[in-house]
Amino acid sequence: MFNKKFFHVTAALLLAACLSPLGFSPSRAWAKDYQRVVVLSDVHYGSKETSNKALRAQKMANKVKAVQDINSWKDVDLCVFTGDMVQLAGSKEEYKLARQLTDKVTQPKTFLAGNHEVVYSEMPAVKGKLQPADPYERMTHLKSYQENYGPLYSAKTMGNYLLLFLSPDEIDGHIIHNKPYAVELSQAELTWLKAQLKANRNKPTLIFCHTPLEGTILPDNSENEARNFTAPAKDIKDILAKNPQVLIWASGHTHTPPTDPSFDNPINQYKGTNVLNVYNPAWEGDQIWTNSYYLYPDKITIRTYSHKTHEWLPQFDRTITLPANLTAAAVPAA
């Protein structure tokens, strides 16, 4: 016998379930136990290629297509631009051009500065040759960067993970072998870094910085010069040695592709620390790759994707198992 009361109660329950955030929402159709961070490094938009117009146009088109790929990924929680968004020296026109690409990224995103945003003069004495900016021009560059992309250094928590973002902010940049350090952190930034790590000793930590750590790339690599490692190197090594919760240093700058032996190599492990320096490819070559960092409650998995062939490169998969004292709290399902 048809029960009208039962029908109305059932209908009400179904309606409530559909309206409830825990109901039949499409976003709950699949759950994930990780959070995904995608690194976009050295995009240099438009392109460092300025003489060959056809090649420049092709590189710019490749970059736009890569952004479209990233926007299509439904499980991305954060995109990190690890510096060198601009072409060469960070002029107003270059920032305007760079933002034509970075503004296209519709995923949550954050930024840090690279050497091309900070350390070079917009009006070099020798045309076409990058030269160091003086302290006053560095100050103007830092201001332009912050107006376009936000703070020079910042922190973000994801689940029980801590993510730290560092930028070159030293006004009186030091010169080595007649060239400036690509990234030099001020004492104020180092003090901030130490305070963040001290307050979060039980959080597995990833640090994002434009340049790599000293000695984490093969000696025969052309970027293996002191100026291309994050400075001051000794201070940074002391900080990392005292903070074993730091597990990853994600860098760009060296334009190291998966085809380079340094991309995934035992030398990437920073001696005397728990830190793996992960090299993130630039967007200026013949093709574009990106690294994705999957933050699980008990591990970090790093995967490399080819935006040319639209496939993962499993030969470069890496997993870091969290020490028992750093096992992250479960992340909320997407």
HELIX and SHEET records of a PDB file:
HELIX    1   1 LYS A    4  LEU A   19  1                                  16    
HELIX    2   2 PRO A   26  ARG A   28  5                                   3    
HELIX    3   3 LYS A   53  SER A   72  1                                  20    
HELIX    4   4 LYS A   92  THR A  102  1                                  11    
HELIX    5   5 ASN A  115  VAL A  118  1                                   4    
HELIX    6   6 PRO A  135  TYR A  149  1                                  15    
HELIX    7   7 GLN A  187  LYS A  198  1                                  12    
HELIX    8   8 ALA A  226  ASN A  228  5                                   3    
HELIX    9   9 ALA A  233  ALA A  241  1                                   9    
HELIX   10  10 PRO A  266  ASN A  268  5                                   3    
HELIX   11  11 PRO A  314  PHE A  316  5                                   3    
HELIX   12  12 ALA A  324  LEU A  326  5                                   3    
SHEET    1   A 6 LYS A 109  LEU A 112  0                                        
SHEET    2   A 6 VAL A  76  THR A  82  1                                        
SHEET    3   A 6 GLN A  35  LEU A  40  1                                        
SHEET    4   A 6 TRP A 289  LEU A 295 -1                                        
SHEET    5   A 6 LYS A 299  SER A 306 -1                                        
SHEET    6   A 6 GLU A 311  TRP A 312 -1                                        
SHEET    1   B 6 LYS A 109  LEU A 112  0                                        
SHEET    2   B 6 VAL A  76  THR A  82  1                                        
SHEET    3   B 6 GLN A  35  LEU A  40  1                                        
SHEET    4   B 6 TRP A 289  LEU A 295 -1                                        
SHEET    5   B 6 LYS A 299  SER A 306 -1                                        
SHEET    6   B 6 ARG A 318  THR A 321 -1                                        
SHEET    1   C 5 SER A 154  MET A 158  0                                        
SHEET    2   C 5 TYR A 161  PHE A 165 -1                                        
SHEET    3   C 5 THR A 205  PHE A 208  1                                        
SHEET    4   C 5 VAL A 246  SER A 251  1                                        
SHEET    5   C 5 LEU A 276  TYR A 279  1                                        
SHEET    1   D 2 ILE A 175  ILE A 176  0                                        
SHEET    2   D 2 LYS A 179  PRO A 180 -1                                        
END                                                                             
